[in-house]
Amino acid sequence: MNHLWTDTGYVSINHVGEQLCGDRVEIIGDNENSVTLVLADGLGSGVKANILSTLTSKIICTMMANNMPIEECVDTIVKTLPVCQVRQVAYSTFTIIRVTDNSVAEIIQFDNPNVILLRDGKSVDYPITSRVIEGKTILESKIPLQLHDVFIAMSDGAIYAGVGKNMNFGWQRDNIIEYVERLYEDSLSAKMIASLIVDECNRLYEGEPGDDTTAAAIRIRERAPVNLLFGPPADPKDCTKMMTLFFSKEGKRIVCGGTTSKIAADYLHETIETSIEYGTDPDIPPIAHLKGVDLVTEGVITMSKVVQYAKSFVEGSDLSNLWSLQTDGASLIAQMLFEYATDINFFVGKAINPAHQNPDLPITFGIKIHLVEELTEYLKKMGKQIKVSYF
């Protein structure tokens, strides 16, 4: 297995008063062999801009999914997009970043702010060549990659943040570089880097963005497997098999559920140390401690909250990322799955929990399965590699 991983993430905020975002990000690939990120910025804002940026990003991604060369994709786009008769500019600008085998990045840029490359947390220059296609200047780069390289693409809403409010000329590219260099840590995910930038843009806009604003990031990192055990097996005879498989896997381990953690403790011949202290969210039951396991939590209530966090994370509606600072069980799982993990293995028991048979509790037989299915879909959208095993 390739020990490197291409981590991707983006965050967008809409022009004040608009229901739709005029920026669009599309990501295709498997984050292991090849991944392509396209950020398109439609002219203006609202419905028209949304349609044009969607058209641009979809065309590029569709062509690349069919193994068309980047040059042909760009040629098709620049020939397809009309030019505004009033402003004499194309209806959509775009940035394409394609990473192959976690070793080489190809960047194609047309009228968006130039991509920022961070290497060891510091901005570095990279070679750029330009050529004219259909009267439009296209910038191209090919860059050998190193571990922890970060690429940051932006729509022009980012560099105009604060115009007429906190800054005379907006938040220029050099200001953004200074900002991300100051906050950079190797542990930050691509999504968190993008979130930090857009959150600051929103602050400079005083909560009323004067343009659609998007930041997208790609980060080259080492693979980090996480294994999550949730629920006892349907047949008690399968407990040893389930535990043997779970504890034989490489990576961090999370155990969810009281009965499940007791089975794990018996298998390890260890004792569970329960906590009576709630974390930062009093609605989430306290965590426990078990030697050989990185995190032990309650089951259904905790996992339901994790699913809520995953939904907000994927939809980009949670700029604050509160879970990243909290210490309750659901937040700790979110930190491990969203930020740390690249490969996630679920071990899900299908036993009926007697505690869930109380008719006064709004818990149905299939709730564990439903939670896992919903969570895995969100994790796949984050670019994680997922494997689910039922027992």
ChimeraX attribute file (.defattr): number of C-alpha atoms within 10 A of each C-alpha:
attribute: neighborCount
match mode: 1-to-1
recipient: residues
	/A:1	5
	/A:2	10
	/A:3	10
	/A:4	21
	/A:5	25
	/A:6	29
	/A:7	25
	/A:8	26
	/A:9	26
	/A:10	30
	/A:11	27
	/A:12	26
	/A:13	26
	/A:14	22
	/A:15	21
	/A:16	16
	/A:17	11
	/A:18	14
	/A:19	11
	/A:20	17
	/A:21	26
	/A:22	31
	/A:23	36
	/A:24	26
	/A:25	24
	/A:26	17
	/A:27	22
	/A:28	16
	/A:29	17
	/A:30	15
	/A:31	23
	/A:32	20
	/A:33	15
	/A:34	18
	/A:35	22
	/A:36	24
	/A:37	26
	/A:38	24
	/A:39	27
	/A:40	31
	/A:41	32
	/A:42	27
	/A:43	20
	/A:44	16
	/A:45	23
	/A:46	21
	/A:47	14
	/A:48	16
	/A:49	23
	/A:50	23
	/A:51	18
	/A:52	23
	/A:53	25
	/A:54	22
	/A:55	18
	/A:56	30
	/A:57	26
	/A:58	18
	/A:59	17
	/A:60	24
	/A:61	21
	/A:62	13
	/A:63	16
	/A:64	18
	/A:65	12
	/A:66	8
	/A:67	9
	/A:68	13
	/A:69	10
	/A:70	17
	/A:71	11
	/A:72	12
	/A:73	17
	/A:74	22
	/A:75	14
	/A:76	17
	/A:77	18
	/A:78	22
	/A:79	12
	/A:80	12
	/A:81	15
	/A:82	14
	/A:83	13
	/A:84	12
	/A:85	8
	/A:86	6
	/A:87	9
	/A:88	9
	/A:89	14
	/A:90	17
	/A:91	20
	/A:92	30
	/A:93	26
	/A:94	28
	/A:95	26
	/A:96	25
	/A:97	23
	/A:98	22
	/A:99	25
	/A:100	17
	/A:101	16
	/A:102	25
	/A:103	17
	/A:104	15
	/A:105	19
	/A:106	16
	/A:107	23
	/A:108	23
	/A:109	24
	/A:110	21
	/A:111	18
	/A:112	18
	/A:113	20
	/A:114	18
	/A:115	20
	/A:116	22
	/A:117	22
	/A:118	20
	/A:119	17
	/A:120	16
	/A:121	17
	/A:122	16
	/A:123	18
	/A:124	10
	/A:125	9
	/A:126	11
	/A:127	9
	/A:128	14
	/A:129	10
	/A:130	13
	/A:131	11
	/A:132	9
	/A:133	14
	/A:134	11
	/A:135	9
	/A:136	15
	/A:137	14
	/A:138	21
	/A:139	18
	/A:140	17
	/A:141	15
	/A:142	17
	/A:143	15
	/A:144	11
	/A:145	17
	/A:146	16
	/A:147	17
	/A:148	21
	/A:149	20
	/A:150	27
	/A:151	21
	/A:152	24
	/A:153	27
	/A:154	30
	/A:155	28
	/A:156	22
	/A:157	29
	/A:158	28
	/A:159	20
	/A:160	23
	/A:161	29
	/A:162	25
	/A:163	15
	/A:164	12
	/A:165	12
	/A:166	14
	/A:167	14
	/A:168	11
	/A:169	13
	/A:170	20
	/A:171	20
	/A:172	16
	/A:173	18
	/A:174	11
	/A:175	12
	/A:176	17
	/A:177	17
	/A:178	12
	/A:179	14
	/A:180	20
	/A:181	16
	/A:182	11
	/A:183	11
	/A:184	15
	/A:185	13
	/A:186	13
	/A:187	11
	/A:188	14
	/A:189	23
	/A:190	24
	/A:191	24
	/A:192	23
	/A:193	26
	/A:194	26
	/A:195	26
	/A:196	20
	/A:197	24
	/A:198	25
	/A:199	19
	/A:200	18
	/A:201	27
	/A:202	22
	/A:203	15
	/A:204	21
	/A:205	24
	/A:206	14
	/A:207	13
	/A:208	17
	/A:209	22
	/A:210	20
	/A:211	24
	/A:212	27
	/A:213	27
	/A:214	29
	/A:215	29
	/A:216	28
	/A:217	26
	/A:218	28
	/A:219	26
	/A:220	23
	/A:221	22
	/A:222	16
	/A:223	19
	/A:224	18
	/A:225	21
	/A:226	22
	/A:227	25
	/A:228	20
	/A:229	25
	/A:230	28
	/A:231	26
	/A:232	29
	/A:233	22
	/A:234	16
	/A:235	11
	/A:236	14
	/A:237	9
	/A:238	14
	/A:239	18
	/A:240	15
	/A:241	12
	/A:242	22
	/A:243	21
	/A:244	14
	/A:245	11
	/A:246	21
	/A:247	18
	/A:248	8
	/A:249	13
	/A:250	11
	/A:251	16
	/A:252	19
	/A:253	21
	/A:254	21
	/A:255	26
	/A:256	25
	/A:257	20
	/A:258	18
	/A:259	15
	/A:260	23
	/A:261	27
	/A:262	17
	/A:263	18
	/A:264	27
	/A:265	18
	/A:266	13
	/A:267	14
	/A:268	16
	/A:269	10
	/A:270	13
	/A:271	14
	/A:272	17
	/A:273	12
	/A:274	13
	/A:275	12
	/A:276	10
	/A:277	12
	/A:278	15
	/A:279	19
	/A:280	15
	/A:281	15
	/A:282	10
	/A:283	12
	/A:284	21
	/A:285	20
	/A:286	22
	/A:287	24
	/A:288	20
	/A:289	16
	/A:290	19
	/A:291	13
	/A:292	13
	/A:293	17
	/A:294	15
	/A:295	20
	/A:296	27
	/A:297	28
	/A:298	22
	/A:299	23
	/A:300	18
	/A:301	16
	/A:302	22
	/A:303	25
	/A:304	20
	/A:305	19
	/A:306	22
	/A:307	22
	/A:308	13
	/A:309	22
	/A:310	24
	/A:311	18
	/A:312	14
	/A:313	24
	/A:314	19
	/A:315	13
	/A:316	17
	/A:317	14
	/A:318	16
	/A:319	18
	/A:320	12
	/A:321	18
	/A:322	10
	/A:323	20
	/A:324	16
	/A:325	12
	/A:326	16
	/A:327	17
	/A:328	22
	/A:329	30
	/A:330	29
	/A:331	25
	/A:332	22
	/A:333	26
	/A:334	22
	/A:335	19
	/A:336	21
	/A:337	24
	/A:338	23
	/A:339	18
	/A:340	18
	/A:341	22
	/A:342	25
	/A:343	19
	/A:344	23
	/A:345	20
	/A:346	19
	/A:347	24
	/A:348	23
	/A:349	23
	/A:350	18
	/A:351	15
	/A:352	16
	/A:353	12
	/A:354	7
	/A:355	8
	/A:356	15
	/A:357	13
	/A:358	10
	/A:359	8
	/A:360	7
	/A:361	9
	/A:362	9
	/A:363	15
	/A:364	13
	/A:365	13
	/A:366	10
	/A:367	14
	/A:368	22
	/A:369	16
	/A:370	13
	/A:371	16
	/A:372	19
	/A:373	14
	/A:374	16
	/A:375	20
	/A:376	22
	/A:377	15
	/A:378	21
	/A:379	24
	/A:380	14
	/A:381	15
	/A:382	21
	/A:383	22
	/A:384	24
	/A:385	18
	/A:386	16
	/A:387	12
	/A:388	14
	/A:389	13
	/A:390	15
	/A:391	17
